[in-house]
Amino acid sequence: MNLTLSIAPLVSLLAGILILVVPRLLNYIVAIYLIVIGLLGLFGGGGQFHLK
């Protein structure tokens, strides 16, 4: 059985939870999210891991 795990949805889920818990950190969370997604797009090849 193969399992494909994408990092982008996990990062966005974590960012959404953090924004709900600590709304004052919104600017930092959005900035970090954009940086992580950008780096994954450039270097991670889509940010997917294949688990067997």
C-alpha positions in Angstrom: 0.0 0.0 0.0 1.4 3.4 -1.0 0.6 6.6 0.9 1.3 10.0 -0.5 1.7 12.8 2.0 1.7 16.4 0.9 3.3 19.0 3.1 1.4 22.0 1.8 -2.0 21.0 3.2 -0.4 20.1 6.5 1.3 23.5 6.7 -1.8 25.4 5.8 -3.8 23.4 8.4 -1.3 24.2 11.1 -1.2 27.9 10.1 -5.0 28.0 10.3 -5.1 26.5 13.7 -2.4 28.9 15.0 -4.4 31.9 13.6 -7.5 30.7 15.5 -5.6 30.2 18.7 -3.4 33.3 18.6 -4.9 35.9 16.2 -2.2 38.5 17.1 0.4 36.3 15.2 -1.5 36.5 11.9 1.1 38.6 10.0 4.0 36.3 11.1 2.1 33.1 10.4 1.1 34.3 6.9 4.7 35.4 6.2 6.2 32.0 7.4 3.5 30.1 5.4 4.4 31.9 2.2 8.1 31.4 2.7 7.7 27.7 3.5 5.4 27.1 0.4 7.7 29.1 -1.8 10.8 27.1 -0.6 8.9 23.8 -1.1 7.9 24.9 -4.6 11.5 25.8 -5.5 13.4 23.0 -3.8 11.0 20.3 -2.7 9.5 19.3 -6.0 6.0 19.9 -4.8 6.6 18.9 -1.2 5.3 15.3 -1.5 6.7 12.3 0.3 5.9 8.7 -0.8 5.6 6.3 2.1 5.6 2.5 1.5 
